[in-house]
């Protein structure tokens, strides 16, 4: 659910008009132990449903259906006797679309093999660790040719660097994570020539509030994200632009019953959306989403909402 709300927030930032809409997401558990998420519009009409279940073999099943119960897509996650995990994606007719199998060899190296409807290899991703503890992720195409590699190493100061190389092992860029003497965390993004393209500095003040300052190649300010809590424990995330002006703010509050509400406001203080989650004593929940957007953006939002994140 956290990922779905994150997608919602991304959706809201680019698709706001004067047409207010309300949507609800209800989460219930039936007598078989299956969890059902139902998405409805402001009139209570069903838009889609996702059912999470487990079969007698312990396989995890996710079925996505439309307004009339028609199948949209289904996923099956299984683990064999060797501990290898397989995620199979099926279309509305129950035919295989994509299969992702994750296996680990005797050296602890992990490989993900992505195959198509006919079993053809589309891509593979291998994660390995060398004798120095450095981790390498290599992405190969269907013919086994290297497309991209990311090597992560840690120096004696504990600073971490990710080196990104291309198909011909040419340097594509790097990302360095370090901590200064004040405990501030710094992420430095460099291009193929080692030149700085962006920096993200995360610091905490004496009140425990966290600020991420984002700067460009020359140290110029791009923006900032501040996360703070008031005396009631309510959290506010404030997003500011390069001029220090607030472009959006997200405030999360929790009432005495444990129900959570998020209010999202724009740069002029106008409310863009509110998201409220109510839990009952049986473990069921209803999430109400009240926001402003157009029909075309809603269609895109629903597609994002129903995209599987099980891979």
C-alpha positions in Angstrom: 0.0 0.0 0.0 2.9 2.4 0.7 4.1 2.0 -2.9 0.6 2.7 -4.2 0.3 5.8 -2.2 3.7 6.9 -3.5 2.5 6.4 -7.1 -0.6 8.4 -6.2 1.6 11.3 -5.0 3.7 11.3 -8.1 0.5 11.2 -10.2 -1.0 14.2 -8.3 2.0 16.5 -9.0 1.5 16.5 -12.7 -2.2 16.1 -13.3 -4.3 18.5 -11.4 -7.4 20.3 -12.8 -10.6 21.8 -11.3 -12.6 18.5 -11.4 -12.6 17.1 -7.9 -12.8 13.4 -7.6 -13.1 10.9 -4.8 -11.9 7.3 -4.9 -11.9 4.6 -2.2 -9.7 1.6 -1.7 -11.1 -1.0 0.7 -9.1 -3.9 2.0 -10.9 -7.0 3.5 -10.0 -10.5 4.5 -12.5 -13.3 3.5 -13.2 -16.6 5.3 -10.5 -18.3 3.3 -7.8 -15.9 4.5 -7.6 -14.1 1.1 -7.0 -10.4 1.1 -9.1 -8.4 -1.3 -8.4 -4.8 -2.4 -11.4 -3.1 -4.1 -11.0 0.2 -5.9 -14.2 2.3 -6.4 -15.0 5.7 -7.8 -16.9 8.6 -6.1 -20.2 7.0 -7.0 -19.2 3.7 -5.5 -18.8 2.0 -8.8 -16.2 -0.7 -8.8 -13.1 0.1 -10.9 -10.9 -2.9 -10.2 -10.1 -5.5 -7.6 -6.9 -7.3 -6.5 -7.1 -10.6 -4.7 -4.1 -11.9 -2.8 -4.3 -15.6 -2.0 -2.1 -18.7 -1.2 -2.8 -22.1 -2.7 -2.3 -25.5 -1.0 1.3 -25.6 -2.2 2.2 -22.3 -0.6 2.3 -20.4 -3.8 1.3 -16.7 -3.7 -1.4 -15.7 -6.2 -2.4 -12.2 -7.2 -5.5 -11.8 -9.4 -6.4 -8.4 -10.9 -10.0 -8.1 -12.2 -12.0 -5.3 -13.8 -15.4 -3.7 -12.9 -17.4 -6.7 -14.0 -15.0 -9.3 -12.6 -13.2 -9.8 -15.9 -9.5 -10.9 -15.5 -6.9 -8.2 -16.3 -3.8 -9.9 -15.2 -2.6 -12.5 -12.6 0.7 -13.3 -10.9 2.0 -16.5 -9.3 5.0 -16.5 -7.0 6.4 -19.9 -6.1 9.5 -21.4 -4.5 11.0 -24.7 -5.5 12.8 -27.3 -3.3 16.1 -25.6 -4.0 14.9 -22.2 -2.7 14.7 -20.7 -6.2 11.9 -18.2 -6.6 9.7 -17.9 -9.7 7.3 -15.1 -10.6 4.9 -15.9 -13.5 2.8 -13.2 -15.1 -0.3 -14.2 -17.0 -2.6 -12.2 -19.3 -6.4 -11.9 -19.2 -6.7 -15.3 -21.0 -4.5 -17.0 -18.4 -1.6 -17.3 -20.9 2.0 -16.8 -19.8 3.4 -13.4 -20.6 6.6 -13.2 -18.6 8.5 -15.4 -16.1 11.2 -14.2 -13.7 13.2 -16.9 -12.0 15.7 -16.1 -9.3 18.3 -18.6 -8.3 21.4 -18.7 -6.1 24.5 -20.8 -6.9 26.9 -22.4 -4.4 29.0 -19.2 -4.3 26.0 -17.2 -3.1 25.8 -15.3 -6.5 22.2 -14.6 -7.5 20.8 -14.6 -11.0 17.4 -13.4 -12.3 16.4 -14.9 -15.7 13.5 -13.1 -17.4 11.8 -15.1 -20.2 9.0 -14.4 -22.5 5.7 -16.1 -23.4 7.5 -18.8 -25.5 10.3 -19.3 -22.9 12.8 -17.2 -24.8 15.4 -15.4 -22.7 14.7 -11.7 -22.7 17.2 -10.6 -20.1 19.3 -11.8 -17.1 20.6 -10.0 -14.1 23.4 -11.4 -12.0 24.5 -10.2 -8.6 27.8 -11.4 -7.3 30.3 -10.5 -4.6 34.1 -10.8 -5.0 36.7 -11.7 -2.4 37.0 -8.1 -1.3 33.3 -7.8 -0.6 32.6 -5.7 -3.6 29.2 -6.4 -5.2 28.6 -6.4 -9.0 25.3 -6.4 -10.8 25.5 -7.3 -14.4 22.6 -7.0 -16.8 22.8 -9.1 -20.0 20.4 -9.2 -23.0 18.7 -12.3 -24.4 21.9 -13.3 -26.2 24.0 -13.1 -23.1 25.7 -9.9 -24.1 26.5 -7.4 -21.4 24.3 -4.3 -21.5 25.1 -2.6 -18.1 27.1 -3.3 -15.0 27.1 -1.6 -11.6 30.0 -2.4 -9.2 29.6 -1.3 -5.5 32.8 -0.9 -3.4 33.4 0.5 0.1 36.7 2.2 1.0 38.5 2.2 4.4 36.4 5.2 5.6 33.1 3.4 4.9 32.3 5.6 1.9 30.4 3.6 -0.8 30.9 4.1 -4.5 28.8 2.6 -7.4 30.7 2.5 -10.7 28.4 2.2 -13.7 29.8 0.8 -17.0 28.2 0.2 -20.4 28.1 -2.6 -22.9 31.7 -2.2 -23.8 32.8 -1.7 -20.2 33.1 2.0 -20.9 32.5 4.3 -17.9 29.0 5.6 -17.8 29.0 7.4 -14.4 29.3 6.8 -10.7 27.4 7.5 -7.4 29.3 8.1 -4.2 27.8 7.9 -0.7 29.7 9.4 2.2 29.2 10.8 5.7 31.0 14.0 6.8 32.3 14.8 10.3 29.0 16.2 11.3 27.1 13.0 10.4 25.5 14.5 7.3 25.0 12.0 4.5 26.1 13.1 1.0 25.2 11.4 -2.3 27.4 12.6 -5.2 26.4 11.8 -8.8 29.2 12.0 -11.3 29.1 11.6 -15.1 31.4 9.4 -17.3 34.2 12.0 -17.1 34.0 12.2 -13.3 32.4 15.6 -13.3 29.7 16.4 -10.8 26.1 16.4 -12.1 24.2 16.5 -8.8 24.6 16.3 -5.1 22.1 15.4 -2.4 23.0 16.3 1.2 20.9 14.9 4.1 21.2 16.6 7.5 19.3 16.5 10.8 18.9 19.6 13.0 18.8 19.6 16.8 15.0 18.9 16.7 15.5 15.7 14.7 14.1 17.3 11.5 15.6 15.9 8.3 16.5 18.1 5.2 17.7 16.9 1.8 19.4 19.7 -0.1 19.8 19.1 -3.8 22.4 21.0 -5.7 23.6 21.0 -9.4 27.0 20.7 -11.1 28.2 24.1 -9.9 26.8 23.8 -6.4 23.7 25.8 -7.4 20.5 25.0 -5.5 18.0 22.9 -7.3 15.6 22.3 -4.4 15.1 20.7 -1.0 12.9 18.2 0.8 12.3 18.7 4.6 10.7 16.1 6.9 9.6 17.3 10.3 7.4 16.3 13.2 5.4 18.5 15.5 4.8 18.0 19.2 1.8 15.7 18.4 4.0 13.4 16.3 2.4 14.5 13.1 4.8 14.4 10.1 5.1 17.1 7.4 7.1 16.8 4.2 7.8 20.1 2.6 9.2 20.4 -1.0 10.9 23.7 -2.0 12.2 24.9 -5.3 15.6 26.5 -6.2 14.3 29.8 -4.8 13.3 28.3 -1.5 9.6 28.6 -2.2 7.3 25.8 -1.1 5.9 23.9 -4.1 4.1 21.2 -2.2 3.6 19.9 1.4 2.4 16.6 2.7 1.1 16.4 6.2 0.4 13.0 7.9 -1.8 12.8 11.0 -3.0 9.9 13.1 -6.1 10.1 15.2 -6.7 8.4 18.6 -8.1 5.3 16.8 -4.9 4.8 14.7 -6.6 6.1 11.5 -4.1 7.9 9.3 -4.8 11.0 7.1 -2.5 12.6 4.5 -3.2 16.2 3.3 -1.3 17.3 0.2 -1.3 21.1 -0.6 0.2 23.0 -3.5 2.5 26.1 -3.6 -0.4 28.5 -2.9 -1.7 26.5 0.1 -4.5 25.0 -2.0 -5.4 21.4 -1.1 -4.6 19.1 -3.9 -5.6 15.9 -2.2 -6.4 14.1 1.0 -5.9 10.4 1.7 -7.6 8.9 4.7 -7.1 5.3 5.9 -9.6 3.8 8.4 -9.1 0.5 10.1 -11.8 -1.6 11.8 -11.4 -4.1 14.7 -11.4 -7.0 12.2 -8.2 -5.8 10.4 -10.1 -4.5 7.4 -9.4 -1.0 6.1 -10.8 1.6 3.8 -8.6 4.2 2.1 -10.4 7.3 0.7 -8.6 9.3 -1.9 -10.1 12.8 -2.6 -8.3 14.8 -5.2 -8.5 16.8 -8.5 -7.6 15.3 -11.8 -8.8 14.6 -15.4 -10.2 11.4 -16.9 -7.1 10.7 -19.0 -4.8 11.1 -16.0 -7.1 8.8 -14.0 -6.7 6.1 -16.6 -2.9 6.4 -16.3 -3.1 6.4 -12.5 -5.2 3.2 -12.5 -2.6 1.5 -14.7 0.1 2.5 -12.4 -1.9 1.3 -9.4 -2.4 -2.1 -10.9 1.2 -2.6 -12.1 2.8 -5.5 -10.2 5.7 -4.8 -7.9 6.5 -8.4 -7.1 9.5 -8.7 -9.3 
